[in-house]
Amino acid sequence: MNHRQRTATGLVAAVTATSLVIAIAPTASADTLDQRSQKAAAGIERITGTQDLAASSAAQGAAARSVTRTESGAVTVQAPEDATGNVRTTAPDGTVFGLGLSQTKSVEGVRAGSGTIVYPDAADSTDLAVQPTTEGGARTLVTLKDKNAPTEQRFDLQLPAGAHLAANDSGGYDIFQDSGEGSTVLKGTISAPWAKDANGEDVATSYKLEGDTLVQSIDTNGTTAFPVVADPHYTWGIVSGTVYFNKSETRKIALGGGLAATIIASIPAGFTTAAGITVAAITTMANIAQSHKKCLKIKSYGKPGEYSGKQGDGYCR
């Protein structure tokens, strides 16, 4: 059978992808590193909030390490000691996703505020920061402190073997990996980009891929209130799963009978029984999806639904 199993999780570059925060430049150049870090963290956390920050251990000159427990095991986020290093996120199965901070100088990371790791002045007129999140990922934040800050930020991606990115409907990217068993597994997500100025107003921003580099563009203008904060937010690991069926498979399931039962029986254990889903419920949803010219999907521990477009890596065809 050709259905594709995708196991999803949450992850920032923010693949939680990256965010952009436009903030006010510090006025006292004589501030200590800790004072500048605390100011930067306060501005960032005012925008992001602190409810989803994962507990981590960090001090000046020491990498921050955070471990989040998910349904499938522990996801570990390691922020670099120095801004020239990489944010490393390790999934429960041991696979690692790496993300390089943008346009950096050699600046030590400082844990400030409620757990934000800050790299003050790591680029021209720019602070960088990392926030491990409780969903099993991280936000990599860029603060543009004034109009001289670069409005294009570049994040080098280090994908594990057999992994690739595919654009999703939200404006971000899904990270897929070949399972080696004829299926494609969704291992992570780079959330859609966002940016806020000093007044909390949205600033237009977008992503593009250049090889293995995620490029975020921020459209500041004469009315933008600095500083601006932006976030590539990503998630990495295995939290839940979805089985996607194409149009042909959806049509066969909608017809019911023995063929539908055979197809459904091949779905990995837990996708149907855990939620008490019956063959009849799946057949009904397949009929609804077909009538809408869409395809059937079944989420682990959830009800069957429909999908189309770029979801499921474009499998609805």
C-alpha positions in Angstrom: 0.0 0.0 0.0 1.2 3.5 -0.8 -0.2 5.5 2.1 2.5 7.7 3.8 2.9 7.7 7.5 4.0 11.0 8.9 4.9 11.5 12.6 4.7 15.1 13.7 6.2 17.2 16.4 6.7 20.7 17.4 10.1 22.8 16.9 11.9 27.6 16.3 14.0 29.2 13.5 12.4 29.1 14.8 12.0 25.3 12.7 9.5 26.1 17.2 11.7 28.6 13.1 12.8 32.1 13.6 11.2 35.3 14.8 12.1 38.9 14.4 11.7 41.5 17.1 12.3 45.1 16.4 13.4 46.8 19.7 14.7 50.1 21.0 18.5 50.5 20.9 20.1 50.8 24.3 21.0 54.3 25.3 23.9 53.6 27.7 26.8 52.1 25.9 28.6 51.7 29.2 26.1 49.0 30.4 27.7 45.7 31.4 27.1 42.5 29.4 24.6 41.3 32.0 22.7 44.7 32.0 22.5 44.6 28.2 21.4 41.0 28.2 18.6 41.7 30.8 17.4 44.6 28.7 17.3 42.5 25.5 15.6 39.6 27.3 12.9 41.9 28.7 12.1 43.4 25.3 11.9 39.9 23.7 9.8 38.3 26.5 7.4 41.2 26.4 6.6 40.1 22.8 6.8 36.3 23.1 5.5 35.9 26.7 7.1 33.3 29.0 4.4 30.7 29.4 6.0 28.2 27.0 9.6 28.7 28.0 11.3 25.4 28.9 13.5 25.3 32.0 17.2 25.3 31.2 20.5 25.7 32.9 22.8 28.5 31.6 25.2 31.1 32.8 27.6 33.5 31.0 30.0 31.4 28.9 28.0 28.2 29.4 25.7 26.5 26.9 22.0 26.3 27.9 20.5 22.9 27.9 16.8 22.2 28.1 15.0 18.8 28.1 11.3 18.6 27.3 9.3 15.4 27.9 6.9 14.6 25.0 4.6 11.7 24.3 7.4 9.9 22.5 10.3 10.7 24.9 12.7 13.5 25.7 13.6 16.3 23.2 16.8 18.1 24.1 17.6 21.7 23.0 21.2 22.9 23.3 21.9 26.6 22.8 25.5 27.4 21.9 28.0 28.9 24.3 28.9 31.4 21.6 26.8 33.1 18.9 29.0 31.5 16.2 27.8 28.0 17.2 24.6 26.2 16.4 21.4 25.5 18.2 21.1 21.7 18.4 17.8 19.9 19.0 17.9 16.1 19.5 14.7 14.0 19.0 13.8 11.0 21.1 15.3 8.7 18.5 18.6 10.5 18.6 18.4 12.4 15.3 19.7 15.9 15.5 18.5 19.2 13.8 21.0 22.0 13.8 20.4 25.7 13.1 23.1 28.4 12.9 22.4 31.9 14.2 22.3 34.7 11.7 25.3 36.9 10.7 27.1 36.5 14.0 30.1 37.9 15.8 31.8 35.8 18.6 29.6 36.8 21.6 29.0 34.7 24.7 25.4 33.7 25.5 23.9 34.9 28.8 20.8 33.4 30.4 18.5 36.4 31.3 14.9 37.2 32.1 12.8 34.1 32.5 15.1 31.8 30.6 16.0 33.6 27.3 19.6 33.0 26.2 20.8 36.3 24.8 23.8 37.2 22.5 24.0 41.0 22.8 25.2 42.9 19.7 26.1 39.6 18.0 25.6 41.4 14.6 25.5 45.0 13.5 22.7 46.8 15.5 21.3 43.4 16.2 20.8 41.2 19.3 20.3 37.4 18.9 18.5 35.1 21.4 17.4 31.5 21.8 14.3 30.4 23.8 13.8 26.6 24.3 10.1 25.9 24.4 8.0 23.3 26.2 6.6 21.8 22.9 10.0 20.3 22.1 11.8 23.0 20.1 13.2 26.5 20.2 12.7 30.1 19.1 15.7 31.7 17.6 15.0 35.4 17.9 16.5 38.4 16.1 16.1 41.9 17.5 16.7 44.8 15.0 17.6 47.7 17.3 17.6 50.5 14.8 17.3 51.3 11.1 20.9 50.3 10.5 20.2 46.6 11.3 20.2 44.2 8.3 16.7 43.3 7.2 17.7 40.0 5.7 18.6 37.3 8.2 20.2 34.0 7.2 20.1 30.7 9.2 22.2 27.8 8.1 20.3 24.5 8.6 21.9 21.2 9.5 19.5 18.4 8.5 20.0 14.7 9.4 20.7 12.2 6.6 17.6 11.6 4.4 15.8 14.7 5.5 14.3 17.5 3.4 12.1 20.6 3.7 8.8 21.2 2.1 6.8 24.5 2.2 3.5 24.2 4.1 0.3 26.2 3.8 1.2 28.5 6.8 4.2 30.1 5.2 6.7 27.9 7.1 8.3 24.6 6.3 7.8 20.9 7.3 10.8 18.7 7.8 10.4 15.2 6.4 12.7 12.2 6.7 12.8 9.0 4.8 12.0 6.2 7.3 13.7 3.6 5.1 10.6 1.5 5.0 8.8 3.2 2.0 7.3 5.9 4.2 8.0 9.6 4.9 8.1 10.7 8.5 7.3 14.3 9.5 10.0 15.0 12.0 9.7 18.7 12.6 8.2 22.0 11.6 9.6 25.5 11.0 6.7 27.8 11.9 5.6 30.7 9.8 7.8 33.8 10.3 6.6 36.7 12.3 7.9 40.1 13.4 6.7 42.8 15.8 7.8 46.3 16.2 8.2 48.3 19.5 4.5 49.2 19.4 3.5 45.6 19.0 2.5 46.1 15.4 3.0 43.4 12.8 5.9 43.9 10.4 5.7 42.1 7.1 8.2 39.2 6.9 8.7 36.0 4.8 11.0 33.0 4.3 12.8 31.5 1.3 15.2 28.7 1.0 18.6 29.1 -0.6 20.2 25.6 -0.6 20.5 24.7 3.1 20.0 28.3 4.3 16.7 29.6 5.6 16.5 33.3 4.7 14.1 35.6 6.5 13.3 39.0 5.0 11.8 41.8 7.2 10.1 44.7 5.5 10.8 47.7 7.7 10.1 51.2 6.5 9.9 54.9 7.6 7.0 54.2 10.0 8.5 51.2 11.7 9.0 51.7 15.5 12.3 50.1 16.5 13.3 47.7 18.0 11.7 44.9 16.0 11.7 41.3 17.1 11.4 38.4 14.7 11.3 34.6 15.3 12.2 31.5 13.3 10.4 28.9 15.5 10.8 25.2 15.0 9.9 21.9 16.6 11.8 18.6 16.4 11.0 15.1 17.5 8.0 12.8 17.5 4.9 13.8 19.3 1.9 12.6 17.2 1.3 11.0 13.9 -0.9 11.3 10.8 -1.6 8.8 8.0 -2.4 10.4 4.7 -4.2 8.7 1.8 -4.2 9.8 -1.8 -7.3 10.3 -3.9 -7.3 6.7 -5.2 -7.0 5.2 -1.8 -9.7 7.6 -0.4 -12.1 6.5 -3.1 -11.4 2.8 -2.4 -12.0 3.4 1.4 -15.2 5.3 0.6 -16.6 2.3 -1.2 -16.4 0.3 2.0 -16.4 -3.5 2.1 -13.5 -5.8 2.5 -11.0 -3.6 0.6 -11.6 -0.7 3.0 -11.1 -3.0 6.0 -7.8 -4.3 4.4 -6.5 -0.8 3.9 -7.4 0.3 7.4 -5.9 -2.8 8.9 -2.5 -1.9 7.4 -2.5 1.4 9.4 0.1 1.3 12.2 -1.3 0.2 15.6 -2.6 3.0 17.7 -3.9 5.2 14.9 -7.5 3.9 15.1 -8.0 1.9 18.3 -6.7 4.5 20.7 -9.4 6.9 19.7 -12.1 4.3 19.4 -12.4 5.0 15.6 -14.5 2.5 13.7 -14.3 1.3 10.1 -17.7 2.9 9.6 -16.4 6.3 10.9 -13.4 6.2 8.6 -15.5 5.2 5.6 -17.9 8.0 6.2 -15.1 10.6 6.4 -13.6 9.2 3.2 -17.0 9.8 1.5 -17.1 13.4 2.8 -13.5 14.0 1.7 -14.2 12.6 -1.8 -17.3 14.8 -2.1 -15.2 17.9 -1.3 -12.5 16.7 -3.8 -10.1 16.2 -1.0 -8.3 13.2 0.6 -8.6 11.2 3.8 -6.2 11.6 6.7 -6.2 9.8 10.1 -4.4 11.4 13.0 -3.1 9.3 15.9 -5.3 9.7 18.9 -7.8 11.8 16.9 -10.7 11.6 14.5 -10.4 11.1 10.8 -10.4 14.2 8.6 -9.7 15.6 5.2 -6.8 17.4 3.6 -5.7 18.9 0.3 -3.1 21.1 -1.3 0.4 21.0 0.1 -0.5 19.1 3.3 0.9 15.6 3.5 3.8 16.8 1.3 1.4 17.1 -1.6 0.2 13.5 -1.4 -3.5 14.3 -2.2 -3.3 13.7 -6.0 
